[in-house]
Amino acid sequence: MAIQNAVITGLAGNEISKKIAGSDEVSVGRTAVAVGAGAATGAVASGAVVVGAAALGVAAAPIVVPLAVASAVVAGIASLFD
């Protein structure tokens, strides 16, 4: 996992949360959406969704989980400062 990947996908998750919430105002709800969107974009970027986590099983966890968590953290923090 590269830190730059986590930052890029986390910021993308924050932007997605703005579209879903329909606002760029800071709120608990938008932060929750940003965290979820950041985790989802991190999982997609790691290739888990494309390849299929069920097919890879536990072998994908060392890559998928850290990137998804880091992306979620970045998205959550970014949503607090917009």
C-alpha positions in Angstrom: 0.0 0.0 0.0 1.4 3.3 -1.0 0.4 6.4 1.1 -0.3 8.3 -2.1 -2.8 5.7 -3.2 -4.6 6.0 0.2 -4.6 9.8 -0.1 -5.9 9.8 -3.7 -8.7 7.3 -3.0 -9.6 9.0 0.3 -10.0 12.4 -1.4 -12.0 10.7 -4.1 -14.3 9.2 -1.4 -14.7 12.7 0.1 -15.8 14.1 -3.3 -18.2 11.2 -3.7 -19.7 12.0 -0.3 -20.3 15.6 -1.5 -22.3 14.3 -4.5 -24.3 11.8 -2.4 -25.1 14.3 0.4 -25.8 17.1 -2.1 -23.8 19.5 0.0 -20.2 20.2 0.9 -21.0 21.4 4.5 -19.4 19.6 7.4 -21.7 17.2 9.1 -21.6 13.9 10.9 -23.8 12.4 8.2 -21.5 13.4 5.4 -18.4 12.3 7.3 -20.0 8.9 7.7 -20.8 8.8 4.0 -17.2 9.9 3.2 -15.7 7.1 5.4 -17.8 4.5 3.6 -17.1 5.9 0.2 -13.4 6.1 1.0 -13.3 2.5 2.1 -15.1 1.5 -1.1 -12.8 3.4 -3.4 -9.8 1.9 -1.5 -11.2 -1.6 -2.0 -11.8 -0.9 -5.7 -8.4 0.6 -6.2 -6.7 -2.4 -4.6 -8.4 -4.7 -7.1 -10.4 -6.7 -4.6 -13.7 -5.8 -6.2 -12.6 -6.4 -9.8 -10.9 -9.8 -9.1 -13.4 -10.9 -6.5 -12.5 -11.1 -2.9 -14.2 -14.6 -2.6 -11.8 -15.9 -5.3 -8.7 -14.6 -3.6 -9.9 -15.3 0.0 -7.5 -14.4 2.7 -4.6 -13.8 0.3 -6.0 -10.4 -0.6 -6.5 -9.2 2.9 -2.9 -7.8 3.5 -3.4 -5.4 0.6 -7.1 -4.7 0.6 -7.7 -4.0 4.3 -4.9 -1.5 4.9 -5.7 0.5 1.7 -9.4 0.5 2.4 -8.9 1.6 6.1 -6.4 4.3 5.2 -8.6 5.6 2.4 -11.6 5.7 4.8 -9.5 7.7 7.4 -8.3 10.2 4.8 -11.9 10.6 3.5 -13.2 11.1 7.0 -10.6 13.7 7.8 -11.0 15.5 4.5 -14.7 15.8 5.1 -14.2 17.6 8.3 -12.1 20.4 6.7 -14.1 21.2 3.6 
